[in-house]
Amino acid sequence: MKLIPFGQTDLKVNRLCYGAMRISGTWDREKIDAAAIAGGIRILEAAVDAGYVFIDHADIYGDTTCETIHGLALDKHPEWKEQLVVATKCGIRDTGKKPGLVHRYDFEGKYIRESVDGSLQRLKVDRIDLYQLHRPDWLADPADIAAAMVDLHKAGKVRYFGVSNFRPSLVNAIQSALPFPLVSNQVEIHLLRLDTFEDGTLDQCLEKKMVPLAWSPLAGGRLSYALLSAAEAAAVAPPSDPHIAAACRRLRPVLGEIAGAYGTTPLAVLLAWLMRHPSGIIPIVGTVRPEAMKEAAKADEIDLDRVSWYRILHAARGERLA
């Protein structure tokens, strides 16, 4: 895959990112053993072999174990320290497991600083390339957040900062307190969730030159039904949600026809649909199957034409634009 500049930064990344959320195979750290660690390292090796150099983590993934596996993979592949661009996130705390505590989001400056130190230790890197605030804290204090970011940047612990799942107004509030730009917003974007095209998120990314990272580009697997051939689809149960099933049925022939015209696969076309947006959307590919990693990477070869892009949009919506 080609390497491109990452927004306003000096980082060079793929047009697709590998999402490491599932490399540990569990969200329960007590279940992590030598076999799980070896399996997670093999998944990362497959991603790198498929051409991915941009790797997305979060401290919450695998209850910190995905970051730990990445660090252990670096022990085996020390050259990755220079080769890979590593992103991670913080802010999601306590998922109801500890008595007296509740699931919450936390952007207190003290917690951000502590979280960066924890991720650095687990990832076994000296500096995090991209550090993102995971989900909006209802008690977010822009001045406190900015002070933590400035300290971490000055200390050489983080190169660039971004956010994740943020509404434009909160991005603006935090940006107003910062002496340097936020460089990314990691949000859910796919053909079953088009909010970002209408709520100002992608407009803001264009304005501020922030890179949108699209998590769950296959809608958590729900769009997989649209990628099957007619014969394959007839042999499996459709999605239980009738609206999703209908959208997939409308998308299947369109994706298939366009894939044929471009000499590629429906999956590659679906990802290329996201990448066609002028904001430079980077889909986060989270599969653990090496063959699917390679198939997704084919999207990098497609420059989808405008008519095909709108045909796919119309099929997903089930209606023409107003």
DRENMAR-357772 format. One record per residue: x, y, z of N, C-alpha, C, O in turn. Coordinates in steps of 0.02 Angstrom, whole numbers, padded with zeros to 5 digits, always signed. Last residue first. Layout:
XYZXYZXYZXYZ
...
//
This chain:
-01634+00713-00086-01687+00763-00093-01665+00818-00140-01703+00865-00153
-01573+00565-00162-01562+00625-00122-01618+00675-00135-01645+00678-00190
-01677+00417-00166-01636+00470-00197-01624+00527-00148-01661+00536-00100
-01661+00274-00060-01699+00329-00089-01651+00379-00121-01592+00381-00104
-01582+00187+00005-01646+00161-00019-01690+00215-00048-01750+00204-00058
-01455+00207+00056-01511+00246+00083-01579+00218+00063-01628+00225+00100
-01379+00119-00023-01378+00113+00050-01438+00148+00081-01469+00122+00128
-01405+00166-00151-01424+00098-00133-01426+00090-00057-01471+00057-00031
-01351+00295-00145-01423+00287-00156-01446+00217-00136-01499+00209-00106
-01214+00262-00128-01250+00300-00077-01325+00290-00084-01360+00277-00035
-01188+00199-00249-01182+00161-00187-01220+00196-00131-01254+00164-00091
-01206+00306-00336-01247+00246-00344-01246+00205-00279-01297+00179-00258
-01105+00392-00294-01174+00409-00279-01221+00350-00290-01272+00345-00255
-00993+00321-00341-00999+00339-00270-01072+00354-00252-01097+00330-00201
-01015+00316-00477-01017+00254-00439-01025+00268-00365-01061+00232-00330
-00998+00453-00504-01062+00421-00517-01068+00356-00478-01120+00342-00448
-00861+00475-00470-00915+00509-00434-00983+00475-00444-01022+00470-00397
-00754+00330-00457-00782+00388-00492-00844+00413-00456-00875+00377-00417
-00622+00285-00349-00692+00276-00367-00719+00339-00402-00709+00395-00378
-00483+00220-00369-00503+00290-00367-00575+00292-00393-00586+00299-00453
-00400+00088-00291-00461+00110-00324-00471+00185-00315-00468+00211-00259
-00301+00035-00215-00289+00038-00287-00346+00070-00326-00342+00079-00386
-00343+00021-00087-00293+00073-00100-00281+00083-00175-00253+00135-00195
-00418-00092-00084-00454-00028-00091-00406+00029-00107-00426+00079-00136
-00335-00195-00055-00346-00181-00126-00384-00115-00136-00383-00087-00191
-00343-00216+00080-00290-00173+00057-00297-00155-00017-00269-00106-00040
-00442-00313+00090-00459-00244+00108-00407-00196+00080-00424-00140+00059
-00366-00425+00056-00420-00404+00012-00439-00332+00026-00450-00293-00020
-00278-00432+00165-00252-00420+00098-00306-00397+00050-00294-00353+00008
-00370-00458+00268-00325-00400+00272-00300-00382+00203-00300-00323+00184
-00421-00580+00226-00465-00521+00225-00424-00456+00231-00443-00405+00201
-00312-00662+00247-00337-00654+00178-00383-00594+00173-00384-00560+00121
-00294-00654+00388-00244-00627+00342-00270-00616+00271-00253-00566+00239
-00414-00604+00501-00400-00653+00449-00352-00624+00397-00367-00573+00366
-00458-00512+00587-00400-00550+00610-00381-00603+00559-00335-00643+00571
-00512-00346+00543-00514-00418+00535-00452-00450+00564-00398-00420+00565
-00520-00207+00546-00511-00243+00609-00512-00319+00603-00514-00353+00654
-00469-00060+00475-00485-00130+00458-00469-00173+00520-00412-00175+00542
-00527+00096+00463-00491+00053+00509-00514-00018+00499-00572-00035+00513
-00509+00211+00327-00546+00157+00360-00500+00116+00406-00442+00104+00390
-00487+00377+00324-00446+00317+00328-00487+00263+00363-00500+00269+00423
-00538+00511+00221-00558+00460+00270-00511+00399+00266-00498+00374+00211
-00512+00637+00159-00460+00586+00167-00476+00534+00220-00432+00516+00260
-00601+00731+00125-00570+00739+00191-00515+00688+00203-00476+00694+00250
-00659+00691+00004-00601+00736+00003-00568+00749+00070-00513+00776+00073
-00694+00516-00008-00713+00581+00019-00652+00627+00023-00598+00604+00043
-00646+00391-00043-00658+00440-00097-00673+00510-00071-00666+00559-00107
-00648+00306+00063-00585+00340+00048-00592+00393-00006-00548+00436-00013
-00775+00249+00058-00757+00294+00112-00697+00337+00094-00696+00397+00107
-00760+00175-00059-00814+00223-00055-00799+00274+00001-00809+00334-00008
-00662+00084-00027-00643+00139-00072-00697+00193-00072-00681+00252-00083
-00739-00006+00044-00690+00034+00080-00668+00095+00038-00658+00149+00065
-00817-00057-00062-00850-00028-00003-00802+00017+00035-00820+00071+00057
-00717-00108-00146-00758-00052-00168-00791-00018-00108-00793+00044-00105
-00669-00214-00068-00624-00160-00086-00663-00099-00109-00644-00042-00092
-00785-00293-00064-00757-00265-00003-00711-00207-00019-00715-00155+00014
-00804-00330-00200-00852-00285-00167-00825-00255-00103-00840-00197-00087
-00645-00322-00289-00696-00357-00250-00745-00307-00219-00729-00248-00212
-00600-00284-00460-00583-00293-00390-00640-00328-00354-00681-00362-00387
-00618-00218-00584-00576-00278-00578-00554-00292-00508-00497-00310-00496
-00707-00119-00599-00641-00099-00576-00593-00159-00569-00535-00151-00551
-00820-00188-00638-00794-00136-00682-00723-00115-00664-00684-00097-00707
-00841-00271-00527-00823-00300-00591-00793-00249-00638-00745-00264-00674
-00876-00174-00433-00815-00214-00422-00792-00245-00487-00733-00247-00502
-00997-00134-00487-00942-00086-00486-00876-00123-00475-00825-00105-00505
-01073-00252-00470-01063-00224-00537-01003-00177-00538-00962-00179-00585
-01068-00268-00329-01042-00320-00374-01027-00293-00443-00975-00308-00472
-01130-00153-00283-01061-00165-00266-01029-00216-00313-00972-00208-00335
-01257-00180-00340-01221-00119-00358-01146-00128-00343-01104-00113-00385
-01301-00299-00282-01290-00296-00355-01249-00235-00375-01210-00238-00423
-01296-00259-00138-01259-00316-00167-01249-00310-00242-01192-00315-00265
-01379-00154-00096-01308-00141-00109-01274-00197-00148-01229-00183-00188
-01502-00213-00075-01496-00160-00125-01423-00149-00145-01408-00137-00203
-01469-00301+00027-01496-00328-00036-01491-00276-00092-01477-00292-00150
-01431-00211+00127-01381-00257+00099-01405-00286+00032-01365-00294-00014
-01554-00151+00154-01499-00110+00128-01446-00155+00095-01420-00138+00042
-01624-00261+00205-01647-00229+00143-01591-00187+00112-01581-00188+00051
-01552-00286+00322-01557-00338+00271-01577-00308+00204-01550-00327+00152
-01577-00168+00390-01508-00184+00370-01509-00236+00315-01472-00231+00266
-01714-00182+00409-01689-00124+00373-01618-00136+00348-01600-00117+00292
-01729-00299+00485-01755-00297+00416-01728-00238+00376-01721-00243+00315
-01607-00378+00577-01640-00312+00569-01664-00306+00496-01623-00308+00451
-01540-00496+00553-01606-00499+00587-01644-00433+00581-01706-00432+00581
-01467-00527+00394-01467-00493+00458-01537-00491+00488-01586-00485+00452
-01508-00692+00324-01495-00620+00319-01490-00588+00388-01509-00621+00437
-01425-00849+00327-01480-00807+00352-01462-00734+00344-01405-00715+00357
-01363-00919+00173-01356-00897+00243-01415-00854+00263-01451-00827+00220
-01382-00947+00041-01366-01004+00084-01359-00985+00157-01350-01028+00200
-01399-00833-00029-01457-00878-00024-01445-00934+00025-01493-00965+00049
-01271-00780-00028-01322-00748+00014-01382-00793+00023-01414-00793+00076
-01209-00861-00123-01187-00864-00053-01240-00835-00007-01252-00862+00047
-01279-00821-00238-01282-00890-00216-01261-00897-00143-01292-00935-00106
-01244-00686-00247-01315-00704-00239-01321-00775-00213-01364-00789-00172
-01098-00657-00142-01131-00668-00207-01204-00687-00195-01222-00703-00138
-01081-00534-00012-01087-00603-00035-01114-00605-00107-01149-00559-00129
-01088-00409+00037-01027-00426+00000-01030-00496-00029-00985-00516-00067
-01195-00391+00118-01197-00358+00053-01138-00377+00008-01139-00363-00052
-01156-00454+00232-01209-00487+00193-01214-00456+00123-01234-00489+00075
-01071-00364+00291-01042-00422+00258-01092-00458+00213-01074-00487+00163
-01127-00265+00365-01126-00255+00293-01096-00315+00255-01096-00315+00194
-01105-00307+00494-01174-00310+00468-01177-00300+00393-01223-00323+00360
-00979-00288+00545-00992-00350+00509-01061-00354+00478-01074-00399+00439
-00982-00159+00597-00976-00215+00643-00992-00282+00611-01015-00328+00644
-00986-00089+00475-01043-00086+00522-01041-00146+00570-01092-00178+00582
-00869-00085+00410-00917-00135+00387-00976-00141+00435-01012-00191+00436
-00795+00008+00480-00818+00026+00412-00865-00025+00381-00898-00010+00331
-00760+00036+00620-00815-00009+00601-00840+00006+00530-00900+00016+00521
-00699+00204+00607-00702+00139+00640-00765+00101+00619-00816+00131+00602
-00609+00305+00510-00676+00274+00510-00673+00206+00545-00648+00157+00517
-00538+00456+00545-00525+00384+00546-00592+00349+00556-00627+00361+00605
-00511+00606+00465-00563+00562+00494-00540+00489+00489-00525+00465+00434
-00391+00725+00504-00402+00663+00467-00458+00624+00502-00454+00610+00561
-00412+00900+00486-00410+00843+00531-00425+00780+00490-00467+00782+00445
-00420+01025+00427-00371+00976+00402-00359+00921+00452-00303+00897+00460
-00524+01105+00460-00466+01106+00505-00410+01059+00483-00360+01052+00517
-00615+01082+00354-00596+01150+00373-00530+01151+00411-00486+01191+00397
-00628+00942+00352-00604+00977+00293-00577+01047+00312-00524+01067+00289
-00679+00922+00480-00616+00891+00462-00586+00925+00401-00525+00936+00397
-00800+00990+00468-00749+01016+00513-00680+00986+00497-00629+01021+00500
-00864+00904+00379-00853+00974+00359-00797+01004+00403-00753+01039+00378
-00876+00791+00458-00829+00790+00401-00816+00860+00374-00761+00873+00349
-00968+00846+00555-00905+00815+00574-00855+00815+00517-00798+00837+00525
-01093+00894+00520-01037+00942+00523-00970+00910+00538-00919+00945+00535
-01190+00802+00498-01189+00835+00563-01131+00883+00573-01120+00910+00627
-01181+00737+00376-01233+00788+00384-01228+00827+00449-01260+00879+00455
-01085+00640+00376-01091+00679+00315-01139+00738+00324-01139+00785+00284
-01103+00575+00495-01046+00622+00490-01048+00664+00427-01016+00716+00423
-01212+00487+00476-01219+00548+00514-01164+00599+00501-01178+00659+00495
-01224+00366+00416-01202+00421+00373-01205+00488+00409-01200+00540+00377
-01218+00205+00429-01216+00262+00475-01183+00320+00439-01122+00324+00434
-01212+00113+00333-01271+00110+00375-01272+00166+00427-01321+00174+00464
-01090+00136+00275-01150+00146+00234-01215+00139+00273-01268+00157+00247
-00995+00223+00403-01006+00168+00356-01073+00179+00321-01108+00227+00336
-00906+00279+00537-00931+00298+00471-00936+00235+00429-00888+00198+00420
-00870+00335+00693-00903+00280+00658-00931+00306+00592-00975+00349+00591
-00709+00416+00708-00782+00413+00715-00810+00353+00676-00777+00326+00632
-00579+00508+00761-00596+00438+00745-00670+00427+00760-00690+00429+00818
-00501+00643+00702-00563+00625+00738-00583+00556+00715-00601+00546+00657
-00343+00731+00712-00387+00676+00690-00450+00674+00731-00453+00699+00787
-00264+00832+00763-00251+00810+00694-00299+00756+00669-00295+00738+00611
-00266+00989+00841-00289+00920+00844-00288+00893+00773-00309+00928+00727
-00127+01103+00832-00191+01076+00807-00204+01004+00829-00158+00964+00834
-00072+01199+00976-00058+01160+00916-00122+01125+00894-00168+01117+00935
-00112+01260+01090-00068+01298+01046-00049+01261+00983-00014+01289+00940
-00285+01250+01145-00222+01217+01125-00179+01263+01081-00205+01300+01040
-00410+01297+01167-00364+01301+01223-00294+01274+01206-00250+01275+01248
-00480+01272+01052-00471+01342+01071-00422+01350+01128-00394+01404+01137
-00492+01134+01050-00443+01165+01006-00430+01237+01027-00373+01261+01020
-00599+01118+01138-00532+01095+01158-00479+01128+01115-00426+01148+01140
-00702+01176+01062-00689+01199+01131-00619+01179+01153-00583+01219+01183
-00700+01104+00943-00684+01175+00943-00666+01200+01012-00620+01240+01020
-00740+00978+00990-00676+00986+00957-00655+01059+00960-00598+01074+00977
-00867+01013+01032-00818+00995+01082-00748+00997+01053-00700+01016+01088
-00929+01037+00907-00925+01090+00957-00874+01075+01011-00840+01121+01035
-00924+00913+00835-00883+00971+00815-00877+01025+00869-00823+01055+00875
-00909+00771+00944-00950+00817+00906-00909+00879+00889-00862+00895+00926
-00801+00630+00936-00815+00697+00961-00863+00734+00915-00857+00730+00854
-00744+00505+00916-00816+00509+00929-00837+00578+00956-00886+00583+00994
-00587+00558+00970-00626+00503+00942-00698+00509+00964-00713+00518+01024
-00443+00659+00930-00501+00642+00970-00538+00584+00936-00521+00564+00881
-00264+00684+00943-00328+00686+00908-00383+00668+00957-00373+00663+01017
-00094+00739+00938-00155+00722+00975-00216+00726+00928-00217+00765+00880
+00076+00684+00916+00017+00720+00894-00044+00695+00933-00046+00638+00957
+00180+00629+01001+00195+00672+00944+00135+00716+00925+00142+00777+00918
+00214+00608+01171+00163+00604+01118+00183+00653+01063+00200+00711+01076
+00327+00628+01248+00291+00565+01255+00239+00554+01201+00222+00497+01185
+00399+00744+01260+00418+00697+01207+00382+00631+01210+00404+00582+01179
+00362+00841+01344+00402+00788+01373+00424+00736+01321+00462+00691+01336
+00280+00916+01263+00344+00944+01281+00391+00890+01309+00452+00893+01300
+00169+00829+01261+00205+00844+01199+00275+00870+01215+00324+00849+01184
+00130+00831+01393+00149+00768+01363+00188+00778+01298+00234+00740+01283
+00096+00968+01409+00148+00937+01450+00174+00873+01418+00235+00861+01416
-00009+00980+01316+00052+01020+01308+00109+00989+01347+00165+00984+01321
-00104+00892+01373-00077+00879+01306-00012+00917+01296+00036+00889+01269
-00131+00956+01495-00102+00889+01494-00070+00874+01427-00015+00847+01424
-00186+01076+01449-00125+01078+01489-00091+01009+01490-00030+01005+01486
-00301+01028+01383-00248+01060+01344-00182+01061+01384-00129+01050+01356
-00376+00983+01493-00356+00936+01441-00296+00965+01402-00247+00930+01390
-00397+01104+01560-00362+01049+01594-00336+00999+01543-00279+00975+01549
-00469+01176+01463-00405+01202+01489-00364+01147+01522-00303+01144+01512
-00586+01096+01440-00537+01107+01388-00469+01132+01413-00417+01110+01388
-00650+00974+01531-00627+01042+01542-00572+01056+01491-00516+01031+01499
-00786+00863+01528-00724+00884+01496-00710+00958+01509-00754+01001+01498
-00890+00792+01577-00860+00841+01622-00794+00868+01593-00752+00892+01630
-00921+00701+01483-00971+00753+01495-00944+00807+01542-00973+00862+01545
-00804+00652+01367-00817+00657+01439-00865+00715+01451-00852+00771+01431
-00818+00564+01218-00826+00628+01252-00845+00622+01326-00895+00590+01343
-00690+00440+01202-00762+00458+01197-00775+00519+01240-00746+00525+01294
-00542+00455+01188-00583+00403+01158-00657+00420+01149-00683+00416+01094
-00416+00553+01123-00465+00549+01178-00524+00509+01152-00553+00526+01101
-00265+00488+01055-00332+00514+01047-00374+00506+01110-00367+00456+01146
-00106+00509+00991-00143+00494+01052-00211+00528+01049-00215+00588+01041
+00015+00451+00886-00051+00484+00887-00089+00462+00948-00102+00402+00957
+00141+00400+00928+00135+00442+00869+00070+00483+00869+00071+00542+00855
+00221+00399+01082+00161+00378+01046+00151+00427+00988+00152+00488+00997
+00384+00346+01123+00339+00401+01107+00280+00374+01067+00289+00331+01024
+00448+00231+01151+00470+00290+01187+00423+00349+01177+00420+00395+01218
+00361+00076+01181+00386+00128+01136+00406+00188+01179+00382+00196+01235
+00288-00028+01238+00361-00031+01235+00389+00015+01182+00433-00003+01143
+00155-00035+01267+00174-00037+01197+00249-00044+01186+00272-00062+01132
+00161-00021+01408+00135-00083+01377+00157-00089+01305+00175-00144+01283
+00220+00106+01424+00250+00048+01455+00226-00017+01422+00267-00061+01409
+00131+00188+01354+00201+00186+01335+00235+00123+01362+00273+00090+01327
+00014+00168+01430+00018+00144+01361+00090+00139+01337+00108+00092+01302
+00051+00230+01552+00033+00159+01550+00038+00130+01480+00063+00075+01470
+00072+00362+01511+00127+00324+01540+00113+00249+01538+00158+00209+01523
-00059+00393+01470-00004+00394+01422+00055+00352+01448+00084+00313+01411
-00124+00386+01593-00142+00340+01540-00088+00336+01487-00072+00282+01462
-00072+00493+01665-00061+00425+01690-00074+00374+01634-00038+00324+01629
-00122+00599+01586-00050+00590+01594-00034+00518+01617+00012+00487+01591
-00260+00579+01602-00230+00576+01535-00156+00563+01541-00128+00521+01505
-00273+00602+01740-00286+00536+01713-00256+00528+01643-00230+00474+01626
-00242+00738+01748-00202+00689+01786-00211+00619+01757-00163+00582+01751
-00345+00796+01670-00275+00799+01650-00231+00748+01685-00189+00717+01653
-00489+00700+01640-00451+00741+01686-00378+00739+01666-00352+00687+01646
-00575+00629+01560-00523+00668+01527-00489+00716+01576-00462+00767+01554
-00667+00488+01560-00625+00529+01605-00570+00563+01565-00524+00530+01539
-00823+00406+01569-00770+00433+01528-00733+00485+01569-00763+00521+01608
-00882+00251+01647-00880+00324+01637-00824+00342+01590-00782+00300+01573
-00964+00136+01747-00936+00148+01680-00939+00223+01666-00992+00254+01674
-00931+00154+01922-00976+00150+01865-00936+00161+01801-00883+00192+01800
-00898+00072+02079-00878+00114+02023-00926+00104+01965-00957+00051+01958
-00941-00018+02173-00942+00052+02191-00921+00099+02135-00926+00160+02143
-00838-00150+02117-00892-00127+02161-00885-00053+02177-00830-00029+02192
-00795-00163+01946-00771-00149+02013-00828-00122+02057-00862-00075+02036
-00857-00179+01824-00828-00239+01856-00809-00226+01929-00808-00273+01969
-00903-00073+01749-00950-00105+01794-00922-00165+01831-00959-00200+01866
-00792-00030+01677-00851-00054+01641-00899-00093+01686-00931-00139+01663
-00679+00093+01691-00722+00050+01731-00788+00032+01697-00832+00073+01688
-00665+00220+01565-00645+00192+01630-00700+00148+01659-00759+00162+01653
-00595+00290+01426-00649+00247+01448-00627+00212+01512-00576+00178+01513
-00475+00360+01402-00535+00397+01423-00593+00354+01445-00637+00380+01479
-00364+00345+01259-00381+00337+01329-00449+00371+01342-00475+00406+01299
-00275+00264+01122-00326+00308+01150-00335+00296+01225-00315+00244+01251
-00150+00264+00991-00189+00233+01044-00233+00286+01077-00228+00345+01060
-00052+00223+00849-00102+00266+00880-00134+00227+00938-00143+00167+00934
+00102+00212+00769+00058+00183+00821+00013+00237+00850+00036+00289+00874
+00179+00162+00627+00149+00221+00658+00094+00196+00705+00047+00163+00684
+00326+00061+00605+00255+00069+00617+00238+00138+00646+00276+00167+00684
+00467+00065+00592+00425+00053+00533+00352+00072+00544+00319+00097+00498
+00531+00078+00710+00542+00131+00660+00492+00126+00602+00478+00175+00569
+00483-00034+00774+00483+00030+00810+00492+00088+00762+00463+00142+00772
+00506-00144+00695+00440-00113+00691+00438-00045+00726+00397-00003+00709
+00626-00197+00728+00625-00151+00671+00558-00116+00665+00554-00064+00633
+00601-00292+00826+00622-00224+00847+00621-00173+00791+00617-00113+00803
+00507-00410+00845+00519-00373+00783+00541-00301+00801+00502-00255+00792
+00500-00457+00974+00516-00505+00921+00536-00470+00856+00576-00496+00818
+00465-00342+01040+00524-00380+01063+00548-00428+01009+00608-00438+01000
+00349-00311+00975+00408-00270+00961+00471-00304+00986+00525-00295+00957
+00263-00402+01033+00279-00411+00963+00341-00370+00944+00381-00391+00902
+00252-00344+01158+00287-00408+01153+00305-00424+01081+00356-00455+01067
+00175-00232+01121+00241-00224+01149+00283-00287+01145+00342-00285+01131
+00057-00296+01078+00097-00257+01031+00168-00248+01057+00216-00255+01019
+00015-00350+01199+00035-00396+01145+00077-00358+01094+00125-00385+01068
-00018-00230+01265+00035-00274+01291+00061-00321+01237+00121-00331+01230
-00126-00185+01189-00064-00146+01191-00006-00189+01215+00049-00184+01188
-00213-00288+01224-00193-00280+01153-00130-00237+01148-00086-00251+01108
-00236-00277+01361-00193-00331+01337-00173-00325+01264-00123-00352+01243
-00323-00180+01410-00252-00162+01405-00209-00216+01371-00152-00203+01355
-00444-00247+01378-00429-00226+01447-00353-00217+01455-00323-00245+01501
-00456-00258+01243-00431-00316+01280-00415-00301+01352-00376-00337+01383
-00444-00087+01242-00448-00147+01199-00416-00206+01235-00357-00205+01253
-00417+00023+01320-00475-00019+01338-00477-00083+01298-00511-00131+01320
-00316+00091+01259-00300+00055+01321-00356+00008+01341-00345-00041+01376
-00309+00055+01085-00338+00093+01140-00324+00055+01203-00319-00006+01202
-00236+00068+00918-00248+00036+00983-00291+00081+01027-00308+00137+01008
-00193+00046+00751-00237+00081+00798-00250+00039+00860-00271-00018+00855
-00058+00070+00644-00091+00023+00689-00129+00063+00742-00102+00107+00774
+00009+00074+00490-00028+00118+00536-00072+00072+00579-00118+00040+00553
+00056-00014+00401+00106+00014+00446+00073+00059+00499+00105+00078+00548
+00013-00154+00306-00011-00103+00354+00047-00079+00398+00082-00120+00428
+00050-00258+00222+00068-00190+00204+00045-00136+00251+00058-00077+00238
+00039-00388+00259-00009-00364+00209+00002-00291+00190-00033-00265+00146
+00133-00395+00359+00148-00429+00296+00102-00406+00240+00121-00404+00182
+00059-00329+00458+00120-00297+00431+00139-00328+00364+00158-00293+00318
-00040-00427+00477-00058-00359+00456+00002-00323+00426-00004-00291+00374
+00035-00536+00520-00003-00541+00458-00022-00472+00432-00020-00460+00372
+00084-00486+00641+00131-00503+00587+00095-00507+00520+00121-00485+00469
-00036-00476+00711+00000-00415+00694+00051-00429+00639+00060-00387+00594
-00063-00614+00721-00110-00570+00687-00075-00505+00666-00084-00482+00610
+00045-00659+00797+00037-00684+00728-00011-00639+00689+00000-00627+00629
+00016-00595+00918+00076-00576+00881+00071-00599+00808+00091-00562+00763
-00099-00667+00953-00103-00595+00940-00043-00570+00901-00050-00527+00857
-00045-00795+00974-00095-00784+00922-00101-00711+00903-00107-00695+00844
+00038-00770+01084+00068-00793+01021+00020-00782+00963+00041-00762+00908
-00063-00736+01177-00011-00687+01158+00021-00706+01092+00030-00664+01048
-00133-00855+01185-00167-00794+01162-00117-00742+01140-00127-00708+01090
-00033-00939+01237-00062-00954+01171-00097-00892+01143-00092-00878+01083
-00008-00884+01362+00045-00885+01312+00018-00896+01242+00042-00868+01193
-00163-00797+01400-00109-00843+01415-00058-00841+01359-00064-00800+01313
-00296-00709+01463-00238-00703+01419-00183-00750+01443-00159-00745+01500
-00399-00703+01550-00399-00759+01503-00339-00757+01455-00332-00801+01412
-00390-00588+01619-00375-00650+01656-00371-00710+01610-00344-00762+01628
-00436-00489+01536-00364-00499+01540-00345-00563+01577-00290-00589+01568
-00561-00498+01427-00548-00518+01496-00473-00534+01503-00450-00586+01479
-00593-00486+01299-00593-00424+01337-00579-00437+01411-00583-00391+01452
-00502-00577+01172-00545-00573+01231-00542-00503+01261-00494-00466+01249
-00410-00576+01070-00463-00627+01068-00511-00625+01127-00556-00667+01131
-00311-00487+01047-00304-00530+01106-00356-00585+01109-00349-00634+01145
-00350-00418+00934-00293-00463+00929-00283-00508+00990-00252-00560+00986
-00452-00328+00916-00471-00398+00927-00411-00445+00931-00420-00506+00931
-00402-00200+00894-00448-00210+00949-00458-00284+00966-00472-00301+01023
-00316-00145+00800-00293-00202+00840-00340-00221+00897-00319-00254+00944
-00339-00099+00635-00366-00092+00703-00352-00154+00744-00374-00208+00727
-00238-00025+00517-00256-00089+00547-00278-00078+00619-00240-00051+00659
-00297+00089+00393-00265+00078+00457-00283+00008+00482-00339-00016+00469
-00263+00149+00229-00303+00109+00274-00262+00096+00337-00201+00091+00334
-00166+00222+00173-00234+00248+00165-00285+00206+00202-00344+00224+00206
-00027+00225+00289-00067+00196+00235-00133+00233+00228-00152+00272+00272
+00078+00370+00327+00035+00314+00344+00003+00284+00281+00007+00314+00227
+00195+00472+00400+00177+00439+00337+00139+00376+00353+00165+00332+00388
+00196+00626+00489+00189+00553+00489+00171+00530+00418+00136+00565+00382
+00197+00759+00505+00251+00731+00464+00250+00655+00464+00297+00623+00441
+00027+00825+00490+00085+00799+00525+00141+00779+00477+00132+00783+00416
-00096+00857+00441-00049+00912+00452+00017+00889+00482+00060+00931+00497
-00126+00702+00366-00151+00768+00380-00097+00821+00386-00057+00829+00340
-00002+00606+00342-00060+00604+00386-00079+00675+00405-00053+00704+00452
+00049+00572+00174+00055+00613+00235-00009+00608+00276-00064+00605+00248
+00053+00396+00129+00032+00464+00117+00044+00505+00180+00048+00477+00235
+00106+00251+00046+00110+00292+00106+00092+00363+00087+00114+00388+00035
+00017+00114-00032+00053+00178-00034+00055+00210+00035+00012+00198+00077
+00042-00060+00000+00000+00000+00000+00044+00063+00000+00099+00064+00027
//
